[in-house]
């Protein structure tokens, strides 16, 4: 009789534990929140920052829609620099701190209520409830309700970009409990990251969208609820945002000290040289520099010398983007890891950095540069335990030697590296033959590859790589197309190789599924550009998403990084661990936080507002 009694006690204790409910002003994926319930503002802002004046900024590229949530078209937030300004066309989310709307500046994996005044969740993380602020309003003064949240979830799931289907797929049910209270029930317990991602859910106005085609491109400014509204649209060329004077959330702790300009004027430039000349001429206020050569040589102009323009190099702790030349493994020529490894050997980073970048960059040896998730050394501890069951599916060297990329002295590819690349290609069935010494397979077909580009400035950077490939018998070439054609070809996976960046976060999660999971390899428009369909990668992604502690998350992320590197799906490029920023000497700010550039907390000096 003792055993059934003990079982009943155990079940009762388990039920009691799972019945424990936490209600809080914010949510930390792991550990505790930095800011208490009664906090008034973030430490790195000026809560009394004066309001007023106009901020003039630029973005690279163009836009053909103001709907950022669908597969069709390119919206402003998808263009260069735009998100860093902190003013955009996105709808406000339930919570802020993670995600792209208003990332936290000084805390890695925590969020605080915006539209939601509090969040409730079970100890086993099997559901979450968001309690909405009764005062939250759209710009037409209609209240934001649980119906709007449910509508947003369902619309993004069924009609939004495929990335939303991926990030929302773990929700089993949505319950509207009352006008300002909504519950999401998960398909499985133990899912702490999903609560963060649901907090990032943009809340769309149901009454605005119910009679509109959500999938269509549009230049009609969408109805929002945030601190700014769009008041002028010059399609593809200009947007003007004006501060909402009676914005419902202006005094919230997460907003105090932010959004200080009365107007934000955004001009779009398709050519970086033209944009830089416009900045020098005083056409806009802030220039985020992306070209090392220009940073080294382009700022000796009068405004800098007078102190009217400040050139700043600001260190940060933000995980940098995964930037690399991604190979499309859907194509037979790139389906073998030996071929991909050989192609990587022919990229001379040291020559590129010395000759073209004034030695400004560091080589990426990770999919998570400048991050705790970078794999280094040999796998140990929890990471080793995750990888060891898959020894027969992984390269033996993964367990016995650290992953390294070949290096040169910056003066060309050594002969030994050329021989190694040709040996790898030979093992994969590609032999040098014919009068022109081309690489041919057993059927006599040449090894060809095209690097698809959208930015013509990359041609001078990648042309030497093309020449290196040509030296070993590969028919390689660059092709630069316009943005519309580029997006179409990306969406259809119609490319051999692309130079791509994947955004990374302080807490890798469902976006990694979008980048690397086999389920995404055949979904048109997905971000699994390399076409990765690897069961070990899938398993590690499951481990990453199921992590219950920061230590488990780090181990899974490092294991994933290590496997991706040893499979040579991309040729890692380079990264910076600091911001390169030039701005007119008309701004003030408290400090730059470690995890954000923080431009949305800047303000104009009093003497500049009248200008």
Number of C-alpha atoms within 10 A of each C-alpha: 5 7 8 9 10 11 11 12 12 12 12 12 12 11 11 11 13 15 13 11 13 12 15 16 21 26 26 19 21 17 11 12 18 13 16 11 13 8 13 15 18 18 14 17 22 19 17 10 20 17 18 19 19 21 22 16 21 27 25 18 21 21 22 17 20 23 24 21 22 20 19 18 20 23 23 27 21 16 15 17 18 18 18 19 21 17 23 23 23 24 20 21 24 27 31 26 25 23 18 16 23 23 22 23 20 18 19 20 24 24 28 27 25 24 28 24 20 22 25 20 22 18 17 17 21 20 25 24 22 26 25 23 20 14 12 21 20 19 19 11 13 13 18 23 25 22 21 19 26 19 19 19 22 15 19 21 18 11 16 20 18 21 23 21 17 17 19 19 14 15 17 12 11 18 14 16 12 12 15 20 20 22 21 21 17 21 14 14 15 18 20 24 22 25 24 26 18 19 26 21 23 22 25 27 26 17 13 12 15 11 8 9 10 16 16 12 18 16 15 12 16 19 19 22 28 24 22 23 22 22 12 14 16 12 15 19 17 18 21 17 23 18 21 18 10 10 17 18 19 17 13 15 19 22 21 20 25 25 26 23 22 17 21 24 17 23 21 23 20 14 13 18 12 11 20 21 11 14 20 20 10 14 15 20 19 21 20 18 17 14 15 17 15 14 19 13 9 12 17 10 10 11 16 17 11 9 11 13 22 18 18 13 13 14 16 18 17 23 24 24 20 21 22 20 22 24 27 24 21 19 15 8 19 21 18 16 17 19 22 24 23 21 24 21 21 25 26 21 26 22 19 20 19 15 14 15 18 15 15 16 18 15 16 23 22 24 28 25 24 18 18 16 24 21 26 17 13 15 22 13 8 14 23 16 13 19 23 13 11 13 12 8 12 16 13 10 11 18 18 11 12 14 18 12 15 13 17 14 12 14 12 17 20 13 9 9 16 17 13 14 22 22 17 18 25 17 12 16 14 25 21 18 14 10 6 8 14 22 24 21 18 9 8 13 11 19 17 17 19 15 21 21 22 18 16 15 14 13 17 10 15 18 15 17 21 21 15 21 23 18 15 18 21 22 17 18 17 17 12 16 14 11 16 13 12 17 17 15 15 17 16 15 24 14 20 20 24 22 20 17 14 18 15 19 22 18 22 22 23 22 18 20 23 23 20 24 25 18 16 22 22 16 16 16 21 23 24 25 30 24 26 25 18 15 13 21 20 18 16 23 23 16 19 26 22 20 23 18 12 14 13 17 22 21 27 28 28 25 30 28 21 27 21 19 22 17 17 20 26 26 23 23 21 19 19 19 18 16 17 18 17 20 19 19 18 16 15 14 18 14 14 19 20 19 19 19 22 23 16 20 25 24 27 21 18 14 9 14 16 9 6
